Amino acid sequence: MEAASPDAMTEKDVVDTAVAAGDFTTLATALTAAGLVDTLKGEGPFTVFAPTDEAFAALPAGTLDALLADPTGDLTSILTYHVVPGKVMAADVLALDGQKVATVNGAEITVNVDGSTVSLTDAKGNTVNVTQTDIEASNGVIHVIDAVLMP
């Protein structure tokens, strides 16, 4: 087994980075319920579009409870829809205006760029805004979004 580099030992993975940020308690709970924590702690790299607690709270009443009650169903599908393989930094995203990007779920999201503003359109036609970018982790990068994407 290879020894981890000093940088890898001090950096947190995408899950621990999100948990440490404090605004992703619901996301962490959902990832745990869906059994995806170990996957996202894996080698990656992953690009995670992370909805804040506020974004989850904006879902229609009862939606989150229903998703958490059946974690291997729609919840897993929705969570993997927020992950893109590879490490896609904000500068890379700016070049993707109008393009569809495949998610780990298999469905696509459309990237929209208007100046320095980036939004994503999901399969249901909903548009979410990217509010913070390039939160680097040892196995990828997190971009914060203001709503939950739906496949």
DRENPA-3360 file (N, C-alpha, C; in nm, 2 decimals, always signed):
BEGIN
1 = MEAASPDA = +0.08/-0.12/+0.00/+0.00/+0.00/+0.00/+0.09/+0.12/+0.00 ~ +0.05/+0.22/-0.09/+0.13/+0.34/-0.09/+0.10/+0.43/+0.03 ~ +0.20/+0.50/+0.07/+0.17/+0.60/+0.18/+0.11/+0.72/+0.11 ~ +0.02/+0.78/+0.19/-0.05/+0.90/+0.13/+0.05/+1.02/+0.14 ~ +0.04/+1.11/+0.05/+0.13/+1.23/+0.05/+0.08/+1.31/+0.17 ~ +0.17/+1.40/+0.22/+0.13/+1.49/+0.33/+0.01/+1.57/+0.30 ~ +0.00/+1.62/+0.17/-0.12/+1.70/+0.13/-0.25/+1.62/+0.14 ~ -0.24/+1.50/+0.09/-0.36/+1.41/+0.09/-0.40/+1.38/+0.24;
9 = MTEKDVVD = -0.31/+1.37/+0.33/-0.35/+1.34/+0.47/-0.41/+1.46/+0.54 ~ -0.38/+1.58/+0.49/-0.43/+1.70/+0.56/-0.56/+1.75/+0.50 ~ -0.58/+1.72/+0.37/-0.70/+1.77/+0.30/-0.81/+1.67/+0.33 ~ -0.93/+1.73/+0.34/-1.05/+1.65/+0.36/-1.11/+1.61/+0.22 ~ -1.18/+1.49/+0.22/-1.25/+1.45/+0.10/-1.38/+1.54/+0.08 ~ -1.45/+1.52/-0.03/-1.57/+1.60/-0.06/-1.67/+1.59/+0.05 ~ -1.69/+1.47/+0.11/-1.79/+1.46/+0.22/-1.75/+1.53/+0.34 ~ -1.63/+1.51/+0.39/-1.58/+1.58/+0.51/-1.57/+1.73/+0.49;
17 = TAVAAGDF = -1.54/+1.77/+0.37/-1.53/+1.92/+0.34/-1.67/+1.98/+0.35 ~ -1.77/+1.91/+0.30/-1.91/+1.96/+0.30/-1.96/+1.96/+0.45 ~ -1.93/+1.86/+0.52/-1.97/+1.85/+0.66/-1.91/+1.97/+0.74 ~ -1.78/+1.99/+0.72/-1.71/+2.09/+0.79/-1.76/+2.23/+0.76 ~ -1.82/+2.25/+0.64/-1.87/+2.38/+0.60/-1.99/+2.42/+0.68 ~ -2.07/+2.33/+0.73/-2.18/+2.35/+0.82/-2.31/+2.38/+0.75 ~ -2.31/+2.41/+0.62/-2.44/+2.44/+0.55/-2.50/+2.32/+0.48 ~ -2.44/+2.20/+0.51/-2.48/+2.08/+0.43/-2.52/+1.97/+0.52;
25 = TTLATALT = -2.59/+2.00/+0.63/-2.63/+1.89/+0.73/-2.73/+1.80/+0.66 ~ -2.83/+1.85/+0.59/-2.93/+1.77/+0.52/-2.86/+1.68/+0.41 ~ -2.77/+1.74/+0.34/-2.70/+1.66/+0.23/-2.63/+1.55/+0.30 ~ -2.56/+1.57/+0.41/-2.48/+1.47/+0.48/-2.57/+1.36/+0.53 ~ -2.69/+1.40/+0.58/-2.79/+1.30/+0.63/-2.84/+1.22/+0.51 ~ -2.87/+1.28/+0.40/-2.92/+1.21/+0.28/-2.81/+1.12/+0.23 ~ -2.69/+1.16/+0.22/-2.58/+1.07/+0.17/-2.56/+0.95/+0.26 ~ -2.57/+0.97/+0.39/-2.56/+0.86/+0.48/-2.68/+0.76/+0.46;
33 = AAGLVDTL = -2.80/+0.82/+0.45/-2.92/+0.73/+0.44/-2.91/+0.65/+0.31 ~ -2.86/+0.71/+0.20/-2.85/+0.64/+0.07/-2.73/+0.55/+0.06 ~ -2.64/+0.55/+0.16/-2.52/+0.47/+0.15/-2.42/+0.52/+0.06 ~ -2.41/+0.65/+0.03/-2.32/+0.70/-0.07/-2.20/+0.77/+0.00 ~ -2.19/+0.77/+0.13/-2.07/+0.83/+0.19/-1.94/+0.77/+0.15 ~ -1.94/+0.63/+0.16/-1.81/+0.57/+0.12/-1.77/+0.59/-0.02 ~ -1.87/+0.59/-0.11/-1.84/+0.62/-0.25/-1.78/+0.76/-0.27 ~ -1.84/+0.86/-0.21/-1.79/+0.99/-0.22/-1.66/+1.02/-0.14;
41 = KGEGPFTV = -1.62/+0.93/-0.05/-1.50/+0.93/+0.02/-1.39/+0.86/-0.06 ~ -1.43/+0.80/-0.17/-1.34/+0.72/-0.26/-1.24/+0.81/-0.34 ~ -1.17/+0.75/-0.42/-1.06/+0.81/-0.49/-1.11/+0.93/-0.58 ~ -1.22/+0.92/-0.65/-1.27/+1.02/-0.73/-1.18/+1.04/-0.86 ~ -1.17/+1.15/-0.91/-1.22/+1.28/-0.86/-1.37/+1.30/-0.89 ~ -1.43/+1.38/-0.80/-1.57/+1.40/-0.82/-1.59/+1.56/-0.82 ~ -1.69/+1.60/-0.90/-1.74/+1.73/-0.89/-1.88/+1.72/-0.83 ~ -1.90/+1.79/-0.71/-2.03/+1.78/-0.64/-2.10/+1.91/-0.65;
49 = FAPTDEAF = -2.22/+1.92/-0.70/-2.30/+2.04/-0.69/-2.39/+2.02/-0.57 ~ -2.35/+2.09/-0.46/-2.40/+2.06/-0.33/-2.51/+2.16/-0.29 ~ -2.64/+2.11/-0.28/-2.75/+2.20/-0.23/-2.73/+2.22/-0.08 ~ -2.75/+2.35/-0.04/-2.74/+2.39/+0.10/-2.86/+2.33/+0.18 ~ -2.86/+2.34/+0.31/-2.97/+2.30/+0.39/-3.09/+2.39/+0.35 ~ -3.07/+2.51/+0.32/-3.18/+2.60/+0.28/-3.25/+2.55/+0.15 ~ -3.16/+2.50/+0.06/-3.22/+2.44/-0.07/-3.31/+2.32/-0.04 ~ -3.26/+2.23/+0.05/-3.35/+2.12/+0.08/-3.47/+2.16/+0.15;
57 = AALPAGTL = -3.47/+2.26/+0.24/-3.58/+2.31/+0.31/-3.69/+2.37/+0.21 ~ -3.64/+2.42/+0.10/-3.73/+2.48/+0.00/-3.81/+2.37/-0.08 ~ -3.78/+2.25/-0.07/-3.86/+2.14/-0.14/-4.00/+2.14/-0.08 ~ -4.10/+2.10/-0.16/-4.24/+2.09/-0.11/-4.24/+2.01/+0.02 ~ -4.33/+2.05/+0.10/-4.35/+1.99/+0.23/-4.37/+1.84/+0.22 ~ -4.29/+1.76/+0.30/-4.30/+1.62/+0.30/-4.21/+1.55/+0.20 ~ -4.15/+1.62/+0.10/-4.07/+1.56/+0.00/-3.94/+1.50/+0.06 ~ -3.87/+1.57/+0.14/-3.75/+1.52/+0.20/-3.78/+1.40/+0.29;
65 = DALLADPT = -3.88/+1.41/+0.37/-3.91/+1.29/+0.46/-3.94/+1.17/+0.37 ~ -4.02/+1.19/+0.26/-4.05/+1.07/+0.18/-3.92/+1.02/+0.11 ~ -3.83/+1.10/+0.07/-3.71/+1.06/+0.01/-3.62/+0.98/+0.11 ~ -3.61/+1.03/+0.23/-3.53/+0.97/+0.34/-3.59/+0.83/+0.38 ~ -3.72/+0.82/+0.37/-3.79/+0.70/+0.40/-3.76/+0.58/+0.30 ~ -3.72/+0.62/+0.18/-3.69/+0.52/+0.08/-3.55/+0.56/+0.02 ~ -3.45/+0.54/+0.10/-3.32/+0.59/+0.05/-3.26/+0.52/-0.07 ~ -3.30/+0.40/-0.10/-3.24/+0.33/-0.22/-3.32/+0.36/-0.34;
73 = GDLTSILT = -3.43/+0.44/-0.33/-3.51/+0.47/-0.45/-3.47/+0.60/-0.50 ~ -3.57/+0.70/-0.50/-3.54/+0.83/-0.56/-3.43/+0.91/-0.50 ~ -3.41/+0.89/-0.37/-3.31/+0.96/-0.30/-3.17/+0.94/-0.36 ~ -3.13/+0.81/-0.38/-3.01/+0.78/-0.44/-3.00/+0.84/-0.58 ~ -3.10/+0.83/-0.66/-3.11/+0.89/-0.79/-3.08/+1.04/-0.79 ~ -3.15/+1.11/-0.70/-3.14/+1.25/-0.69/-2.99/+1.29/-0.65 ~ -2.94/+1.22/-0.55/-2.81/+1.25/-0.50/-2.70/+1.23/-0.60 ~ -2.71/+1.12/-0.68/-2.61/+1.09/-0.78/-2.62/+1.19/-0.90;
81 = YHVVPGKV = -2.74/+1.25/-0.91/-2.76/+1.35/-1.01/-2.68/+1.48/-0.98 ~ -2.64/+1.50/-0.86/-2.56/+1.61/-0.82/-2.41/+1.59/-0.83 ~ -2.37/+1.48/-0.89/-2.23/+1.45/-0.90/-2.19/+1.42/-1.04 ~ -2.08/+1.49/-1.08/-2.02/+1.47/-1.22/-1.88/+1.41/-1.20 ~ -1.85/+1.31/-1.28/-1.72/+1.25/-1.27/-1.61/+1.35/-1.31 ~ -1.50/+1.34/-1.24/-1.39/+1.43/-1.27/-1.39/+1.55/-1.18 ~ -1.29/+1.63/-1.19/-1.27/+1.76/-1.12/-1.29/+1.87/-1.21 ~ -1.41/+1.93/-1.21/-1.45/+2.04/-1.30/-1.45/+2.17/-1.22;
89 = MAADVLAL = -1.35/+2.25/-1.24/-1.33/+2.38/-1.17/-1.42/+2.49/-1.24 ~ -1.44/+2.60/-1.17/-1.53/+2.70/-1.22/-1.48/+2.75/-1.36 ~ -1.35/+2.77/-1.37/-1.30/+2.81/-1.50/-1.33/+2.72/-1.62 ~ -1.34/+2.59/-1.59/-1.38/+2.49/-1.69/-1.53/+2.50/-1.72 ~ -1.61/+2.53/-1.62/-1.75/+2.54/-1.63/-1.79/+2.65/-1.73 ~ -1.71/+2.76/-1.71/-1.74/+2.88/-1.80/-1.74/+2.85/-1.95 ~ -1.66/+2.75/-1.98/-1.65/+2.71/-2.13/-1.76/+2.62/-2.17 ~ -1.85/+2.58/-2.08/-1.95/+2.48/-2.11/-2.09/+2.54/-2.13;
97 = DGQKVATV = -2.10/+2.67/-2.16/-2.23/+2.73/-2.18/-2.31/+2.66/-2.28 ~ -2.43/+2.62/-2.24/-2.53/+2.55/-2.33/-2.51/+2.40/-2.35 ~ -2.40/+2.35/-2.29/-2.37/+2.21/-2.31/-2.44/+2.12/-2.20 ~ -2.47/+2.00/-2.24/-2.52/+1.90/-2.15/-2.40/+1.82/-2.09 ~ -2.41/+1.80/-1.96/-2.31/+1.73/-1.89/-2.37/+1.60/-1.82 ~ -2.30/+1.49/-1.84/-2.35/+1.36/-1.78/-2.32/+1.36/-1.64 ~ -2.41/+1.32/-1.56/-2.39/+1.30/-1.41/-2.37/+1.15/-1.38 ~ -2.33/+1.12/-1.26/-2.30/+0.99/-1.21/-2.43/+0.91/-1.22;
105 = NGAEITVN = -2.55/+0.97/-1.21/-2.68/+0.91/-1.22/-2.71/+0.86/-1.36 ~ -2.64/+0.92/-1.46/-2.66/+0.88/-1.60/-2.74/+0.98/-1.68 ~ -2.82/+1.06/-1.61/-2.89/+1.17/-1.67/-2.80/+1.29/-1.69 ~ -2.85/+1.39/-1.76/-2.77/+1.51/-1.79/-2.83/+1.64/-1.73 ~ -2.74/+1.73/-1.70/-2.77/+1.87/-1.66/-2.72/+1.96/-1.77 ~ -2.78/+2.07/-1.79/-2.74/+2.17/-1.89/-2.67/+2.28/-1.81 ~ -2.55/+2.32/-1.86/-2.48/+2.43/-1.80/-2.52/+2.56/-1.87 ~ -2.55/+2.67/-1.79/-2.58/+2.80/-1.85/-2.48/+2.90/-1.79;
113 = VDGSTVSL = -2.42/+2.98/-1.88/-2.33/+3.08/-1.83/-2.37/+3.22/-1.89 ~ -2.38/+3.31/-1.80/-2.42/+3.45/-1.83/-2.32/+3.54/-1.76 ~ -2.21/+3.58/-1.84/-2.11/+3.65/-1.77/-2.03/+3.56/-1.67 ~ -2.03/+3.61/-1.55/-1.97/+3.53/-1.44/-2.08/+3.45/-1.36 ~ -2.20/+3.45/-1.40/-2.31/+3.38/-1.34/-2.33/+3.25/-1.40 ~ -2.33/+3.14/-1.32/-2.35/+3.01/-1.37/-2.48/+2.95/-1.31 ~ -2.56/+2.88/-1.39/-2.67/+2.81/-1.34/-2.68/+2.68/-1.42 ~ -2.76/+2.59/-1.36/-2.77/+2.45/-1.41/-2.92/+2.43/-1.44;
121 = TDAKGNTV = -2.95/+2.36/-1.55/-3.09/+2.33/-1.57/-3.10/+2.18/-1.57 ~ -3.19/+2.13/-1.48/-3.21/+1.98/-1.46/-3.31/+1.92/-1.57 ~ -3.32/+1.79/-1.56/-3.41/+1.72/-1.65/-3.55/+1.76/-1.65 ~ -3.60/+1.82/-1.53/-3.74/+1.86/-1.52/-3.76/+2.01/-1.57 ~ -3.65/+2.07/-1.61/-3.65/+2.21/-1.66/-3.64/+2.31/-1.56 ~ -3.60/+2.27/-1.43/-3.58/+2.37/-1.32/-3.44/+2.42/-1.34 ~ -3.42/+2.55/-1.31/-3.28/+2.61/-1.31/-3.24/+2.64/-1.17 ~ -3.12/+2.60/-1.13/-3.06/+2.63/-1.00/-2.94/+2.72/-1.03;
129 = NVTQTDIE = -2.91/+2.80/-0.93/-2.79/+2.89/-0.94/-2.67/+2.83/-0.86 ~ -2.55/+2.85/-0.92/-2.43/+2.82/-0.85/-2.39/+2.94/-0.77 ~ -2.39/+2.93/-0.64/-2.37/+3.04/-0.55/-2.22/+3.05/-0.50 ~ -2.15/+2.94/-0.50/-2.01/+2.94/-0.46/-1.94/+2.83/-0.53 ~ -1.82/+2.86/-0.57/-1.74/+2.76/-0.66/-1.61/+2.73/-0.60 ~ -1.55/+2.62/-0.65/-1.42/+2.58/-0.63/-1.38/+2.56/-0.48 ~ -1.47/+2.49/-0.41/-1.43/+2.44/-0.27/-1.36/+2.31/-0.29 ~ -1.22/+2.32/-0.29/-1.14/+2.20/-0.32/-1.14/+2.10/-0.21;
137 = ASNGVIHV = -1.13/+1.98/-0.25/-1.12/+1.87/-0.15/-1.01/+1.77/-0.21 ~ -0.97/+1.68/-0.13/-0.87/+1.59/-0.17/-0.91/+1.50/-0.29 ~ -1.03/+1.48/-0.30/-1.08/+1.39/-0.41/-1.18/+1.46/-0.51 ~ -1.17/+1.59/-0.52/-1.26/+1.66/-0.61/-1.28/+1.80/-0.57 ~ -1.40/+1.85/-0.61/-1.43/+1.99/-0.59/-1.59/+2.00/-0.56 ~ -1.62/+2.10/-0.48/-1.76/+2.12/-0.45/-1.80/+2.26/-0.50 ~ -1.92/+2.27/-0.57/-1.98/+2.39/-0.61/-2.11/+2.40/-0.54 ~ -2.14/+2.51/-0.47/-2.27/+2.52/-0.39/-2.38/+2.57/-0.48;
145 = IDAVLMP = -2.50/+2.51/-0.47/-2.61/+2.55/-0.55/-2.73/+2.58/-0.45 ~ -2.82/+2.66/-0.50/-2.93/+2.72/-0.42/-3.06/+2.64/-0.43 ~ -3.06/+2.53/-0.50/-3.18/+2.44/-0.50/-3.14/+2.30/-0.53 ~ -3.23/+2.21/-0.52/-3.21/+2.07/-0.54/-3.24/+2.03/-0.69 ~ -3.14/+1.97/-0.76/-3.16/+1.93/-0.90/-3.25/+1.80/-0.90 ~ -3.33/+1.79/-1.00/-3.42/+1.67/-1.01/-3.40/+1.60/-1.14 ~ -3.36/+1.47/-1.14/-3.34/+1.40/-1.26/-3.47/+1.37/-1.34;
% end
